[in-house]
């Protein structure tokens, strides 16, 4: 049987999402279910961070009837939902692909992987309700499998501003609708580490033994992240974490780097772009290693701790560190389809320069501790 243009099936909008859900959230299994949750939470996170204050709160609840409720206190989100800004309102985001993202570039926090948006979450839910709290009024609108049931309705008064999206993943689409508390908690903790001051809570109303809840908020951002990684590795006491933040127009973005020398001979570097993990690393990780090597070899040669000759390999020095390297870029470029390897060439030099300068300044401020640290690293190199 021949196959020609007459046999091509063109799907658009809600119909396309429901027929090919894996294209938008990755799968119809647990991974896709969590992807659906991340889409809704990502919108809430970006709304509370949109005013630039670096604070705000998002509350996620796994309800006893199989639903997920995501509430935020973002004033920008509430005003947009009420149609009071120039950006797309909440109803447009729920009913159209073409409403578009409300933010872009370094201002986007990628909680999920796909950036599918609220339209996809709505289309893949058997039921969804959107609540807006704005200027003392609470409005609610309900949808069924992506189709609006009724126009927004005022249902009473409200204190504070914000939005709440409650949705029930469709059992006709997903093989399971039971979210993993552990998977969601780990991702929300990570996002809170990478966005200093942001608060995210996760409440699970499903257990028969009672409600469980966790709250993530880290005032020191990446520094707290590194300290936690060290604690999880069994390091006693609070480590002396070195950290800094810097904006660099040459890479059209910002960087946040935190590190601690462990002497463990096992490199532990966690890297991120716009809050999304880059498991294969990339130019930001290369820049970190370059900066560490430059600072340590310069200090060691100046004090005669390192013999003349070529600099030691970067991996022989950076393996002594636990670090978090997070960049937020206007135009991130990735190598490969998985977004796991950053390719922006200018990022490497910017991060290397910043790490070299900051680590070098720390060495000058604390010469005794610097001498101990560098001497230990050089000894490890000589013992190889």
N, C-alpha and C positions, 0 to 999 in steps of 0.2 A: 504494500500500500504506500503510495507517495505521500510526502509531507510537504505542504506548500503554505503560502501565506494565509490561505483560507482556514488552515487548522491551528493557527496561532491564537491562543487565548489571551486577551489583554484584560488584565485586572487592575482596578484602580481603587484607591482609598481603603475604606474599612474592609471591603470584600477581599482585597489583595492581602491585607494583614492577616485576616482570619484564615485564608487558604494557605498562606506560606508564612506561618509565624516564626519559623526558624530563621528566616531572612532578617528579622527585626529584633529578636531577643536571643538568638543563638540556638535554641532547641525547644522542644516541648517537654523536656524533662526538668530535673531540679535546677540545672544551670539556667535554663530559660525562665523558670519561675523566679529565681533570684534576680535575673536580669530585669524582669518586669518591676520588681520592688525597687531596684536601683534606679530605674528611670524616674519613678515618682519621687524617691528621696533626693535624687540629683537635682530635680527642679526646685525642691524646697530648700536645699542647701544653697543653691545659687541665688535664690531670692533673699535669704537672710544675710548673705554676704554682699549683696549688690550695692549697699549704701557705703561700702568701704570702711565700715567701723571695725571689721574683723571680729565681730561678735554676732550673737543671735543664737536661736535654739530651734532644733528640729526634734520632734517626738514621734517615734515609730512604735506602733502597737500591733501585735499579732493577736487578733481577737479570737474569742472562743468558738465563733461560728465559721472560722476559716478565712476571715477577711484580714485586710491590712489597712491600718489607719495611719496617715502621715500628716502631722500638724506642724505648722511653722508660725513664727511670730514676725515674719518679714513684712514691714510696712509697705515696701515697694511691691511685694507680691499681692498684698491685699488691694492696693490702689489699682494695679494692673488688672486684677480680677474684676474689679468694679468698673473697668473701662475708663479710669481716670488718668491714664498716661498715654503717651504716644505709641507704646509698644503693643503687642498682641494681648488681648484680654484672655482670661482663663477659658471661657467658652470656645474661643477660637483655637486655643492650643489643644483642647480636648476633642475637637471635631474636624481638624484640618491639618494635614502635613504642611501646608503652605503658610501656616502662621509663622513658622521659622523660629530659630532660637532667639531668646531674649538677650543673650549675652554672647560674647565671642572671645576667642583668643585666650590670653592669660587670665581673663576674668571668668572663665568657665572652670568649674570644678567637676572633673569627670568621675562621678561615683560609679556609673556603669560603663560598659565597654562600647555600647552601640549608639548612644545618643538618639535613640528612636523617639523619645518624647512622650508626652501625655496622650497624644492621639493613639499611639500603639497600645499603651496601657489600658485606655478606655475600650479599644476595639477587642482586646483579649480578656476582658473582664465580663462576667455574666451580669454584674451590676456595679455601678460606680456612683458615688455621691460627691459633689463638690460644694464645700461650705466656705463662704467668704465672710470675714468679720472686718467691718470697715466703718469708721465714724459712728460707732454705737449701734450699728444694724447688723444682723446676721441673716445672710441669704443662702439658700440651698437650692441646688439643681441636681436632678437624678438622670442617669443614663442606663440603658439596658443594651449590653453588647455593642456599645459605641453609638447607639441611637438615643437622642435626647427624648426624655419622657414628657417633660414640661418645661416651661421657661423658668428662669430663676425666681424664687419665691421668698419674700421676707418672712422669717419664722420667729422673730423676736429680737430682743436687744442683745448687745454683745459688749464685752469689756476688752479693750485692746484691739489691735489689728492682726490679721494673719489669714491663712487659708488652711483648710483641712480637706485632704482627699482620702476617701475610704473606698476600697475596691475589693472585689471578690474574684480572684482568678477563675477563669471559666473551666469547668471540669470537662467540657466538650473539646477543649484545646489541649490542656496540660495533662500529662500522665500522672502527676501528683500536684496537689495544691497545699502540701504541708511544707512550709518554709523551715529551713534549718536555723535555729536560734544562733548556733555557733558560727555559721558562715556569715550571717548578717552582722553579728556582733564584731567579728574580726574586721570586716570591711569598714564598718562605721568607726571603729577605733582608729583605723588607719587614716581615714578621712579627717577625723578630729585632730590627730597628730599633725597632719600636713596643712591644717588651716587653724592656726593658733587663735584660741579664744572661742571658736565655734563649739557649741554644745550639741551633742546628739544622744538621745536616750532610746533604749530599746526595751519594750515591755512585752512579756509573753503571758497572755491570759489563758493559754491552753492547758497547762499542766494541771492534773487532778490534785496534786499536792499543794497548789497555791501559785500565785502570780510570782514571776521572777523578773527582775529589772536590773539593767546596767546603765550607767551614765558615763559618757566620755566627754571630757573637756580638759585641754592641756595648755595652760598659760605659757609654757616655754616651747611649745611646738616641737620642732625636730630635735631639740635638746632632750625633751622628755622622751621622745621616741628612742633615741640612742640609749638613754638611761634604762628604759624598759627592756630593750634588747639585751643589755648587759645583765640586768637582773634575771631575765629568763635564761641566760646562759650560765647562771650560777655565780656571778660575780658578787662578792660581799661588799656592802656599803654603797654609798652614792659615788659614782665615778666622776672624775673631773672632766666634764664634757666641754669641748671647745666648739663654739657655734657662732654663726653670723648670718646676716641677710644682706643682700645687695641687689640693687637694680642696675642693669647695664643696657643702655640703648643699643649697643653694638649687636646684641643678640635679641633685641626687642622683647625683653622679659626680665624676670627677677629670679634670683636663686636663694635658696636657704640650705645651708650646709651645717651639719653637726657631726662631730667625730670624737673618739676617745682612743688613745693608744692602749691596747690590751696586752701586747706581747705574747699573744696566743699562737702566732704563726698560722692563723687561719683568718683570711680576709672575710669580713662580713660587711658588705656594702649593699644597702637597700636604696634603689634609685626610682625616681618618679618624674613624670612630666604631666603638668596640670592635674596633679593628684592621682594619676593612673600609673600603676607599677610598670616599670620597664625591666622585665626580667632578664632580657639579654644585654642590658646596659646601654651603651651608646656614647655619644660625644661628651655628655655631662659627666659620666663616670671616668672616661679617659682624661678629662680635664682635672677631675679630682686627683687621680693618681699622679698626673704630671705635676700638679701643684705641691702635693705632699713630697714627692721625690726632690723637686727643686728646693724646697725649704729645708729639708733634712740634709741633703748633700751639701748645700751652701754652708749650713751651720757646722757640719762635721768637717769639711775641708778647712774652714776658717780656724778651727781649733785643732787641726792636725789629727782628727780621729779617723780620717779616711785617706788611704794612700792615693797618690796621683794615678790617673788613669781614667777610663770611661766611667760614667755614673752607673751605679748598680741598676739592675732592671727594676722597673716600676713595681712589678708584682712581688718582688722580694722585700720591698719597703712597705707598700700599702697593705700587705697581709697582716701587719701588726695592728691594724685599725678596725674598729667597728664604726660605721659611718652611715648617715642618711644624706643623700644628695637629691634635692628636690628643686626642679626648675619649673617656672610657669611662663609659657611663651605665647606670643601673639600668633606665630605661624610655625607650629611644630611640624617637623618633617620626619617621617619614620621610614626605615628600611624594612621592606617586607610587609605582609598583609596583617600581621598580628599586633602591630603598634607596640612591639616589645623592644625595639632597638632604635634609639634616637639618632638621627642623621645630620642635624643642623651643624655644619662645620664650624661656624663662628662661636658656638657654645663652648667648645673645647678650650679655646684660648681664654675666653672670659672667665670660666670657672677656674682654670689653672692659675691665672693671675690673682684672682681673689683669694684662693686657698693659700698660695705661696705668701701673699702679703699678710694675711691674717695669722697664719701659723708662724711666720717669721716675727711678727710683732709680739706674739705670745712668748716666743723664745727670748726676746729681748727683755720683756717684762718680768719673766720668771727664769733667770739664767740657771739656777741650781736644778730646778725641775727639768728644764730643757736639756741640760747636760746629762742627767740620769736617763731621760727618755731616748735621746739620740745615741748615747753610748750603748744602751741595751739593744737598739735596732741594729747598730753597726756590728755588735758582737754576734747577733743572730746571723747577719749576712756572712761574716767570716767563718762561722761554724758550718755553713752549708757545704 
